[in-house]
């Protein structure tokens, strides 16, 4: 299943996949809001979105990478912010292919690493990440401060 950079022409299908991703994590958003967010990412070029399609051309998965700077390594890195595989395409190696595409992109960009987070209950994803060489951080906690809108 080929993976390619997403373009503005992919926005409608990306919006549908991203909305399903948000629903999976129980934070649904109106389609217009999702489309505005993704459209801005594509237009501003402040992230990298990759999309994979099945043999019939249907969008099956996406990954969104955001640039980071590793102050400890003194090099660029990427945050694998969002990854989603459509329910019908799961357990077929689709997620692994997407992860590999993200890794290849990060390596080609000269990054020193990829960082990601996943839900504590998402054990299928955790098994995949660990099988691919990702190491769970046991040294640092992640904190979040929600700011008023």
ABEGO torsion letter per residue (X at the ends): XBBBBBBAAAAAAAAAAAAAAAAAAGBBBBAAAAAAAAAAAAAAGABBBBBBBBAAGBBABBBBBBBBBBAAAGBBBBBBABBBBBAAABGAGAAAAAAAAAAAAAAAAGBAEBBBBBBAABAAAAAAAAAAGBBBBAABBBBBBBBBX
